């Protein structure tokens, strides 16, 4: 009967730990302790762990979880014992991604010193610099750039680190990335810039920084939307005020004919309507279908906007392509009375 060499090895192999009377500890127990943030217990267990590179169902290793929960001593011990820093989770995350996302500078620094690649991509094209920028971890942003991360890297020609920091209102990260040379006006495939997404989300301080640094104020998306349009549409008066003060073109329209005033009127953003009117936007401007801001506000029941438009002399007699006036489409009696009273004054 033949016995393979492997069978003999398996039959007569004994671990060093077993010879010394020490029982090996399953790596999954170490991961459980890491999830409890019990770093002291983890250090004790690592001396007899059974598999340094064990992966759980999510593809996570002990080094990855040490990087998530900030157990520096555990991460250092694992690396000293030979744990691999280049392994990836099921989603393609490495330990460096996890340390960067969770703000653990010392672990990120340690991983880079051991040879981790600063620009390693996850399965969906995310780099560590994106993660640090999203969370505003400025020390890690600087560390990654110093270790070769491309500051203007665009995964699939989409987002940059500056775009992500701006989108998430990370003021200090935005400042740092610009200081390090990030391009202000790179666009996504839809034409959105860092200024556009900051305006869209209402991050006035970020908008101010980008404007002062020279971001293109009237850059348009593929749809034809500007930063002024999207901030008017989404209801951020502080951003609208900043953009107007810096010379944003109040007349620009989207490809489907919408202006900042029309967009603000749809949503009932009275404070923004007031700002736009004070900055001499045309009160009776119309959509491609002949609809005015007054008709839109009346139809949607935005009484305060109707009042503002009437006070600025909006023409109540104008009709859209369907032959309807503001009074014809008014949502309630209060607005119909306002319109009727305005007509009497004329």
N, C-alpha and C positions, 0 to 999 in steps of 0.2 A: 504493500500500500504506500503510495507516494504522499508525502506531506510537503506542501509548499514552504518556501523560505519564509513567506509572510506569516503563515500559520505558526511556524516555529517562533518567529519574533514575537507575535502576539501572545503565544502561550507562555513564553518565558520572560516577557518584559515586565519590569517592575518600575514604577516611578521612583525618583529619588525621594520624594515626599513620603511614599509608602515605606521605604527602607528606614526612614528616620521616624516612623510612627506618626506621621502627619497625614491627615485625610485631606484630599484635594477638595476645594470649594468650587461648586459650579459657578461659572461666570454670570449666569442669570441671577444668582443671589447677590452678586456684587452690583449688578445693574439695578436691582430692586433697592439696594441701600443707597445708590446714587440718586435714584428718584426721590428718596426720602431726605436727600441732602445730608446724609450721615457720612461725611467725608472721613471722619476719624475711623469709623468701622470699616470703611472701604480700604483704607491703608493697611489695616491689620489683615484683611482677607486676601490682599493681593500677593502676599508671600506664598500662598498655597492655592492660587486660582488655577483652574484646570486648562483654560484656553484663553490666551491673551487677546485673540482676535475673534472671539465668539460673536455671532450676530443674532439679535432677537428677531421676532417676526416682522419688525419694521426695518430690519437691516441695520439697526443701531448697535454699536460696539461700546465697550466700557469707556474707551477714549472719547467717543462722541458724547456719551452722557456726562462724562467729567467736564467736557467743554460746554455743554448745555447748562449744567448746574454750578459751574465755577469751582470745581474741586481741583485746584492747581496741583496740590501735592499728589493727588491720584493720577492726574494727567502726566506729571513729571515721572512718577514711578513706572507707569505703564510704558512710556517711551523709553525709559532706561532699560526696561526689561525686554524691549524689542517689539512692542505693539506697533502695528502699522498705522501711520497717520494718513495714508492715501486711500483707505477703504471708504466706500460710499454706501449710504443708506439706500433703501428701495427708491427714494425720491432723488437720489444722486447727491445728497448732502455729505460733505466731509466734516471732520472735526473742526477745521478752520471756519467753515460756513457757520457752524453752530456757535463757536466762540465769538465770532464777529457779530452775529445777530443778537446774542445775549449780553454783549458788552464786557466780555472777560479778556481784558487787554493782555494780562500776563500769559494766559494760555495761548492766545493768538500769537504773541511774540515767540513763545516757546516752539510752537508748531512751525512757524516760519523759519526759525533757526535750525530746526530738524530737517527742513527741506520741503515743507508744504508749499504748493503753488498758489500764489496770490490770486490768479485769475481762473482757477478751476471752476468749471460750469456745473450746475445742477442739471437734472433732466429737463427742466423748463427754461434753461439758459440764464439762471441767476448766478451772479458772482458774489463773493464775500463783501466787496465794496458796496454793492447794492444794499445788502442787509445792514451793514453798519450805517449807511446813509439814511435808510428808512427809519432807523431807531435813533439817529443822532449821536452815535458813538464816535465823537471827533478824534479821540486818541487812536482808535482803531483805524479810522479812515486815513489818518496820517501815516500810521504804521504800514498799512497795506500799500499806499502809494510809494512809500520809501522802499518797499520790497517788490516793486515792479508792477503793481496793479495799474492798468490803463485807465486814466481818469475819465476819458471820454468814450470808453467802451460801450457799444450799443449791441445788446444781444438781439440777434435777428433784425438789426437795424431799427430797434425800437427805443427803449429807455436808456438814459444815462444816469449816473449817480446823482448829478445835479437835478435832473428831472425828478427822481425819486425823493430826494431830500426836500425839494420844493413842494411836491405833491403832498408830503406829510408834515409840512410846516416846521421843518427842522432848521431853525434860524442859524444856529452856530455851524451846523454842517454845511449849509448853503454858503456862509461866509468863507469857511475853510476851503471848500471845493473851488470857489471862485479865486481865492488867493493862490491856490495851487495850480491855477491855469485852466479850469474847466471852461469849455465853450458854452456861451450863454444861449445861443440860438439854434442848437441842433434840434431837429424835429423827429417825432415818431412818424410811422407810415401814414398816419392821419393828419400830420402837419402840426401837431401840438408841441409847444415849446415849454420850457420851465416856467416862464412868465404866465403862459396860458393856464397851466394846471394849478399854479399858486392862486391865480385870480379865480379860477373855477371853484376852488375849495375855500376861498375867503381868507387866505393867509396874508393879511395886509403888510405885515413887517417883511415878509419874504418878497412880496411884490415891490415894496419900496427899495429893498437892497438890489434887486435885479434891475429896476429902473435906473437907479443911481449908477450902477455899473455899466449901463448902456444896452440893456436888452431891447430888442426891436419891439416897440410898443404896439404897432399895428400889424404884426405878423398874423397871418390868417391860416386857419386849419383847412383841410381839404373841403370842408363844408362851407368855408368862407367866414367862419366865426373868428372874431378878435377877442382879446382879453377883456375889452370893455363890454362887448356883447355878452360873454359868458358870465361875467360878474354881475351884470344888470339882470340877466335871466335868472341867476341863482340867488339873488337877493343880498349882495354884500356892498352896502353903501360906502363903507370906509375904503374899499378897494376901488369902487367906481370913482370916488372923489380923488384918490391918488392918481388914477389913470388920466382923469380929466385935467388935473393940475399939471401933469407931465405932457399934455398935448395930444392925448388919444383922439383919433378921428371919430367924431360923434356921428358922422354921416355914413360910415361904412355899413354895408348890409351883408347878410349871408347869401348864399347862392339861391335860396328860396325866398329872398326878398324881405327878410326880417331885420329890423334895426334894434339897437339897444332899447329905445323907447317902446317899441311894439312888444319886445320880449318882456320888459318890466311890467307893461300893462296887462299882459296875459296872466302873469303871476300875482298881480296886485301889489307889487313892491312900491308903495306910495313914496317912501323916502327917496328911492332911486329915481322915480318919475320926476319928483320935485327937483332933484339935482340936475337931471338932464334938461329939464325945461329952463332952469336957471342958467344953464350953459348954452342956451339958444338953439336947442334942437327944434326942428320944425314940428309944431304941434299937430298939424293936419296931414302928416306923412301917411302914406297908404301902402298896403301890401300889393302884391301883383294882382290880387283879386279886388282891389279897391277898398279894402277894409282899413279903417283908421284906428288909432289908439283908443279914441273915444268909444267906438263901436265895440272894440275888444273888451274894454273895461266894463262897459254897460252889460254886455252879454254874460260876462263872468261874475257879475255882481260886486265889483270892486268900487264901492261908493266913494271912498276917499280919493281914489285915482280919478274917477269921473269929475269930482269937485275940482281937483287940481287942473285938469285939462280944460274944464269950462272956465275957470278963473284966468287961464292963459289965452282964452278966446277961441277954443276949439269950435269948429263949424259943425253945428248940429244938423245941418241940412244935407250934408254929403251922404251919398249912397254907394253901396258896394255893387259889384257886378250883378248881384241878385236883385238889385233895386231896393235893398233894405237900408234904413237909416239907423242911428244909434237908438232912437226911441222904439223902432220896430223890433229890435233884438234885446231890449233891456230885460234884465233878469227879474226885476221886482218893481213894485209900485214906487218906492222911495226914489229910485233912479229915474223912473219915468217922470216923476214930479220935478226932479232937478232939471231934467232936459226940457220939460215943458216951460218951466219958469225962465230958463235961459233963452228959449225961443221968444217968449213974451218981451224980454228985455231988448231983444233985437228989434 
